[in-house]
């Protein structure tokens, strides 16, 4: 049996940045067009290379209530796959799902209208060849599972959040392993999941920690009976099982969403599915919007503008990029910041975010060997006058006299 060719992508979020300037021809926000450009590249590749299957692992939009305009744009791309007769599996992600039990998700219409060659996966389920347009393949689907869903069906009777998630993770793991146990061992089997996985990294190199949401265990996703594990939810492209079988792959988001992804390239994945021999290749997305994130700490008034301008690259390099410059500085240097000069240097950017963070001087603290309760009201006031930089003795005397009048006028309760 020859290998099946699949395309895996995730976290489209086509309307997550629907602000800023609009394109005069389409009327759409330019940032939305950035996401749609990547989506077009993915769909074009699937059609041009005649893939056997498209795996989308969740989060089409920013939330479950997309505007009709954005539903139209997503629908146009999915219909292109349908008309090309390319089987497409759409997994429901956390941004597509309502937290309320029984509410429709953001891709409900594709099942309701029974779009040819398109199937939405909105619950944990096992799919065999008859469910997959007779492809010689098996798929276990794990969409995002809201806590309300699991509580409704899992009989978890606890109010402790950590205990609830621990139990829900165990229930979900048992269900997935049950699906895996019933699989035909002669056919390839894939896992599609929109979830966090132990050992994965977010953008910014933050390791996934237990407790934030449902987390699939490493042992579950790395079970050698899987031939490929297609993941969504984390925007940083990565193989959590790099160098080993099976590939456990987050394809990542299709565009940079925020500055936490400034250094991350964006990809989709071509997967050559074959029993115990599956391989894959990263396909880098071209034309992804560039982000630059700079930070400067100032400690003196000398050449402030020169120092700040030196941080920004040339206008040609940051042209059409999204740029953030964060400045940390003592509050007294505020008059030395030439904001007009900085904005002129960044005039060719798509967006320029200037973040000013003036630092207040450190407060005078109570000595370590003393507690607040050990000090009199007047001793505490003395510390306060120092922290407020009141140095004139005459002023301090006057304030102490006023404070004494107030303190002594307060009635003492028995």
C-alpha positions as CSV (number, residue, x, y, z in Angstrom):
1,X,0.0,0.0,0.0
2,X,1.4,3.4,-1.0
3,X,1.7,6.2,1.5
4,X,-1.2,8.6,1.8
5,X,-0.4,12.3,1.5
6,X,-2.0,14.6,4.1
7,X,-1.8,18.3,4.8
8,X,-1.9,19.4,8.5
9,X,-2.5,22.9,9.6
10,X,-4.0,24.6,12.6
11,X,-5.0,27.8,14.5
12,X,-6.1,29.9,11.6
13,X,-7.7,32.6,13.8
14,X,-8.6,34.5,10.6
15,X,-10.3,37.4,12.5
16,X,-8.2,37.6,15.6
17,X,-6.6,40.9,14.4
18,X,-9.6,42.6,12.8
19,X,-8.5,46.1,13.7
20,X,-6.3,48.8,12.1
21,X,-6.4,50.0,8.5
22,X,-8.7,48.4,6.0
23,X,-8.0,47.3,2.4
24,X,-9.8,49.7,0.0
25,X,-10.5,46.9,-2.5
26,X,-12.0,44.2,-0.3
27,X,-13.1,46.3,2.7
28,X,-11.4,43.8,5.0
29,X,-8.9,44.7,7.7
30,X,-5.4,44.3,6.3
31,X,-4.4,42.1,9.2
32,X,-7.3,39.7,8.3
33,X,-5.9,39.6,4.8
34,X,-2.6,38.5,6.2
35,X,-4.2,35.5,7.8
36,X,-6.2,34.8,4.6
37,X,-3.1,35.0,2.5
38,X,-1.5,32.2,4.5
39,X,-4.8,30.2,4.4
40,X,-4.8,30.6,0.6
41,X,-1.3,29.3,0.4
42,X,-2.3,26.2,2.3
43,X,-5.4,25.5,0.2
44,X,-3.5,26.2,-3.0
45,X,-0.9,23.6,-2.0
46,X,-3.5,21.0,-1.1
47,X,-5.1,21.3,-4.5
48,X,-1.9,21.7,-6.5
49,X,-0.3,18.7,-4.9
50,X,-3.5,16.6,-4.9
51,X,-3.2,15.6,-1.2
52,X,-5.4,12.7,-0.1
53,X,-6.6,14.4,3.1
54,X,-6.5,17.8,4.9
55,X,-6.3,17.8,8.7
56,X,-7.3,21.1,10.4
57,X,-6.7,20.8,14.2
58,X,-8.8,23.7,15.4
59,X,-9.4,27.4,16.0
60,X,-10.8,28.8,12.7
61,X,-11.7,32.1,14.4
62,X,-11.0,34.1,17.5
63,X,-14.2,33.1,19.1
64,X,-17.4,31.1,18.5
65,X,-19.3,34.2,17.2
66,X,-17.5,35.2,14.1
67,X,-19.0,38.0,12.0
68,X,-20.7,36.8,8.8
69,X,-18.0,38.5,6.7
70,X,-15.3,36.3,8.3
71,X,-17.5,33.2,8.0
72,X,-17.8,33.9,4.3
73,X,-14.0,34.2,3.9
74,X,-13.3,31.0,5.8
75,X,-16.1,29.2,3.9
76,X,-14.8,30.2,0.5
77,X,-11.5,28.4,1.3
78,X,-13.2,25.3,2.7
79,X,-15.5,25.1,-0.3
80,X,-12.5,25.2,-2.7
81,X,-11.3,22.0,-1.0
82,X,-14.7,20.5,-1.2
83,X,-15.0,21.3,-4.9
84,X,-11.6,19.8,-5.5
85,X,-12.9,16.6,-3.8
86,X,-10.3,16.7,-1.1
87,X,-11.5,15.0,2.1
88,X,-11.2,17.6,4.9
89,X,-11.5,17.1,8.6
90,X,-12.2,20.2,10.7
91,X,-11.5,19.7,14.4
92,X,-13.3,22.0,16.8
93,X,-10.9,24.1,19.0
94,X,-11.4,26.1,22.2
95,X,-11.9,29.4,20.2
96,X,-14.6,27.6,18.1
97,X,-16.5,26.3,21.1
98,X,-19.0,27.8,23.5
99,X,-18.3,27.0,27.2
100,X,-22.1,26.5,27.6
101,X,-23.3,23.0,27.1
102,X,-25.5,22.5,24.1
103,X,-24.5,25.7,22.2
104,X,-23.6,25.5,18.6
105,X,-19.9,25.8,17.7
106,X,-18.4,28.1,15.1
107,X,-18.2,25.5,12.3
108,X,-21.6,23.9,12.9
109,X,-22.9,24.7,9.4
110,X,-20.5,22.4,7.6
111,X,-22.2,19.4,9.3
112,X,-25.7,20.9,9.1
113,X,-25.4,21.5,5.4
114,X,-23.6,18.2,4.8
115,X,-20.9,19.8,2.6
116,X,-19.3,17.1,0.4
117,X,-15.9,15.9,1.5
118,X,-16.0,18.0,4.7
119,X,-16.5,16.6,8.2
120,X,-16.5,18.5,11.5
121,X,-15.2,16.7,14.5
122,X,-16.9,18.2,17.6
123,X,-16.7,15.3,20.0
124,X,-14.1,12.6,20.9
125,X,-14.7,9.8,18.3
126,X,-13.1,7.0,16.3
127,X,-13.2,7.2,12.5
128,X,-12.6,4.2,10.3
129,X,-12.3,4.0,6.5
130,X,-16.1,4.2,6.0
131,X,-16.1,7.5,7.9
132,X,-13.2,8.8,5.9
133,X,-14.4,8.5,2.3
134,X,-13.0,4.9,2.1
135,X,-9.4,6.1,2.7
136,X,-7.3,3.2,4.1
137,X,-6.9,5.1,7.4
138,X,-8.2,5.5,10.9
139,X,-8.4,8.7,12.9
140,X,-9.1,9.3,16.6
141,X,-10.5,12.8,17.1
142,X,-10.0,14.8,20.3
143,X,-11.5,18.3,19.9
144,X,-11.3,20.8,22.7
145,X,-13.3,19.5,25.6
146,X,-15.0,22.2,27.7
147,X,-15.1,21.5,31.4
148,X,-18.9,21.7,31.3
149,X,-19.1,18.9,28.8
150,X,-16.8,16.6,30.8
151,X,-18.6,17.4,34.0
152,X,-21.9,16.6,32.4
153,X,-20.8,13.2,31.2
154,X,-18.0,12.3,33.5
155,X,-19.8,12.3,36.9
156,X,-17.1,14.4,38.5
157,X,-18.4,15.5,41.9
158,X,-15.7,17.9,43.2
159,X,-15.3,21.6,43.7
160,X,-11.5,21.5,43.7
161,X,-10.3,22.8,40.3
162,X,-7.1,20.8,40.3
163,X,-8.9,17.6,41.2
164,X,-11.5,18.2,38.5
165,X,-8.9,18.7,35.8
166,X,-6.9,15.7,37.0
167,X,-10.1,13.5,36.8
168,X,-11.1,14.9,33.5
169,X,-7.7,14.2,32.0
170,X,-7.9,10.6,33.3
171,X,-11.4,10.1,31.8
172,X,-10.3,11.6,28.4
173,X,-7.2,9.4,28.4
174,X,-9.2,6.3,29.1
175,X,-11.5,7.1,26.2
176,X,-8.7,7.7,23.8
177,X,-6.9,4.5,24.7
178,X,-10.2,2.7,24.3
179,X,-10.4,4.0,20.7
180,X,-6.8,3.0,20.1
181,X,-7.4,-0.5,21.4
182,X,-10.2,-1.1,18.9
183,X,-8.2,0.0,15.9
184,X,-7.3,-2.3,13.0
185,X,-3.6,-2.9,13.5
186,X,-3.1,-3.4,9.7
187,X,-4.1,0.2,8.9
188,X,-2.3,3.5,9.8
189,X,-4.0,5.4,12.7
190,X,-3.7,9.1,13.4
191,X,-4.6,11.1,16.5
192,X,-6.0,14.6,15.9
193,X,-6.2,16.7,19.1
194,X,-6.7,20.4,20.1
195,X,-5.1,20.4,23.5
196,X,-2.0,21.1,25.5
197,X,0.6,18.3,25.7
198,X,3.1,17.8,28.5
199,X,6.5,18.9,27.3
200,X,5.3,21.3,24.6
201,X,6.5,24.9,24.4
202,X,4.5,28.0,23.9
203,X,6.0,30.9,22.0
204,X,8.5,32.6,24.3
205,X,9.8,29.2,25.4
206,X,7.2,28.7,28.2
207,X,6.8,25.1,29.0
208,X,3.2,23.8,29.2
209,X,2.3,23.3,32.9
210,X,-0.5,21.2,34.3
211,X,-3.5,22.9,35.7
212,X,-4.2,25.7,33.2
213,X,-6.4,23.5,31.0
214,X,-6.8,19.8,30.1
215,X,-3.4,18.4,29.3
216,X,-2.8,15.2,27.3
217,X,0.0,13.1,28.9
218,X,3.2,12.4,27.0
219,X,2.6,8.7,27.3
220,X,-0.7,9.0,25.6
221,X,0.4,11.0,22.6
222,X,3.7,9.1,22.2
223,X,2.2,5.6,22.2
224,X,3.9,3.8,19.4
225,X,0.7,2.6,17.9
226,X,0.0,6.0,16.5
227,X,1.4,6.7,13.1
228,X,1.1,10.5,13.3
229,X,-0.2,12.8,16.0
230,X,-1.7,16.1,14.5
231,X,-2.0,18.8,17.2
232,X,-3.5,22.2,17.5
233,X,-3.8,24.9,20.2
234,X,-0.2,25.9,20.8
235,X,1.0,28.4,18.2
236,X,4.7,27.5,18.2
237,X,5.4,24.9,15.5
238,X,7.2,21.9,17.0
239,X,7.5,18.1,17.2
240,X,7.1,17.2,20.9
241,X,8.6,13.7,20.1
242,X,11.4,14.9,17.9
243,X,13.6,12.1,16.6
244,X,11.3,9.4,17.7
245,X,8.2,7.6,16.6
246,X,5.4,8.7,16.3
247,X,5.8,12.3,15.2
248,X,3.8,14.4,17.7
249,X,3.4,17.7,15.7
250,X,2.0,21.1,16.5
251,X,1.8,22.8,13.1
252,X,1.5,26.1,14.9
253,X,-0.6,29.1,13.9
254,X,-0.7,30.3,10.3
255,X,0.3,33.9,11.1
256,X,1.9,35.8,14.0
257,X,-0.8,36.7,16.5
258,X,1.2,38.8,18.9
259,X,4.7,39.8,20.0
260,X,5.2,36.6,21.8
261,X,5.5,35.0,18.3
262,X,7.8,37.7,16.9
263,X,10.7,35.2,16.4
264,X,8.6,32.2,15.4
265,X,8.4,31.2,11.7
266,X,5.0,29.9,10.6
267,X,4.4,26.6,8.9
268,X,2.0,23.9,7.7
269,X,2.9,20.3,7.4
270,X,2.9,17.7,4.6
271,X,2.6,14.2,6.1
272,X,3.3,11.0,4.2
273,X,1.2,8.5,6.1
274,X,2.3,4.9,6.0
275,X,1.9,2.2,8.6
276,X,5.0,2.5,11.0
277,X,6.8,4.5,8.4
278,X,5.2,7.9,8.5
279,X,7.4,10.9,7.6
280,X,6.6,14.6,7.4
281,X,8.0,17.8,6.1
282,X,7.6,21.4,7.3
283,X,6.4,23.9,4.7
284,X,7.3,27.5,5.7
285,X,4.6,30.0,4.9
286,X,5.8,32.9,2.8
287,X,4.8,36.5,3.3
288,X,4.0,36.3,7.0
289,X,3.9,39.7,8.6
290,X,7.2,40.6,10.3
291,X,7.2,41.6,14.0
292,X,10.0,43.4,15.8
293,X,10.1,43.7,19.5
294,X,12.7,46.0,21.1
295,X,13.4,47.0,24.7
296,X,15.7,49.8,26.0
297,X,16.6,50.7,29.6
298,X,17.7,54.3,30.1
299,X,19.7,55.4,33.2
300,X,20.9,58.9,32.3
301,X,19.8,61.9,30.3
302,X,22.8,61.7,28.0
303,X,22.0,61.3,24.3
304,X,18.6,59.8,25.0
305,X,17.1,60.2,21.5
306,X,20.3,59.0,19.9
307,X,20.3,55.8,22.0
308,X,16.7,55.1,21.2
309,X,17.0,55.7,17.5
310,X,20.0,53.4,17.4
311,X,17.8,50.6,18.5
312,X,15.4,50.9,15.6
313,X,16.6,49.3,12.3
314,X,16.5,51.3,9.1
315,X,13.1,52.4,7.6
316,X,13.5,50.0,4.8
317,X,14.1,47.0,7.1
318,X,11.0,47.7,9.3
319,X,8.8,48.8,6.4
320,X,5.3,47.2,6.7
321,X,6.4,45.4,9.9
322,X,4.6,45.6,13.3
323,X,7.1,47.1,15.7
324,X,7.1,47.6,19.5
325,X,9.6,49.7,21.4
326,X,9.4,49.4,25.2
327,X,11.4,52.0,27.2
328,X,12.2,51.6,30.9
329,X,13.4,54.8,32.4
330,X,13.5,56.9,35.7
331,X,10.5,59.2,35.8
332,X,12.7,62.3,35.8
333,X,13.9,61.4,32.2
334,X,10.4,61.9,30.8
335,X,11.2,65.4,29.3
336,X,14.2,63.9,27.3
337,X,12.0,61.5,25.4
338,X,11.4,62.8,21.8
339,X,8.4,60.8,20.8
340,X,8.0,62.7,17.5
341,X,11.5,61.7,16.4
342,X,10.8,58.0,17.3
343,X,7.5,58.0,15.4
344,X,9.2,59.6,12.4
345,X,11.9,56.9,12.4
346,X,9.1,54.3,12.5
347,X,6.9,56.0,9.9
348,X,7.2,53.2,7.3
349,X,6.0,50.5,9.7
350,X,2.5,48.9,9.5
351,X,2.0,49.5,13.2
352,X,4.3,51.2,15.8
353,X,3.7,50.6,19.5
354,X,5.6,52.9,21.8
355,X,5.4,51.6,25.3
356,X,6.8,54.0,28.0
357,X,7.4,52.6,31.4
358,X,8.6,55.2,33.9
359,X,10.1,53.8,37.0
360,X,9.2,55.2,40.4
361,X,12.1,55.3,42.8
362,X,12.2,52.5,45.3
363,X,10.3,53.2,48.5
364,X,12.1,53.5,51.8
365,X,11.3,50.2,53.6
366,X,10.8,49.4,57.3
367,X,14.0,47.9,58.7
368,X,14.1,44.1,58.5
369,X,14.3,43.6,62.2
370,X,11.1,45.6,62.9
371,X,7.5,45.0,62.1
372,X,4.8,47.6,61.5
373,X,3.2,46.8,64.8
374,X,6.4,47.6,66.7
375,X,6.5,51.2,65.4
376,X,4.5,54.2,66.7
377,X,2.3,56.2,64.4
378,X,4.9,59.0,64.4
379,X,7.8,56.7,63.5
380,X,5.7,55.4,60.6
381,X,5.0,59.0,59.5
382,X,8.7,59.8,59.6
383,X,9.4,56.9,57.2
384,X,6.6,58.1,55.0
385,X,7.9,61.7,54.8
386,X,11.3,60.3,53.7
387,X,9.7,58.1,51.0
388,X,7.8,61.2,49.7
389,X,11.1,63.1,49.6
390,X,9.9,65.8,52.0
391,X,13.2,67.2,53.3
392,X,12.3,70.7,54.7
393,X,12.3,70.4,58.5
394,X,9.8,73.2,58.9
395,X,7.3,71.4,56.6
396,X,7.8,68.1,58.4
397,X,7.2,69.8,61.7
398,X,4.0,71.3,60.5
399,X,2.8,68.0,59.0
400,X,3.6,66.2,62.3
401,X,1.7,68.8,64.3
402,X,-1.4,68.3,62.0
403,X,-1.0,64.5,62.2
404,X,-0.8,64.7,66.0
405,X,-4.0,66.7,66.1
406,X,-5.8,64.1,64.0
407,X,-4.4,61.1,65.9
408,X,-5.2,62.5,69.3
409,X,-8.7,63.5,68.2
410,X,-9.5,59.9,67.2
411,X,-11.6,58.3,70.0
412,X,-10.1,55.1,71.6
413,X,-12.5,52.2,71.8
414,X,-12.6,50.1,74.9
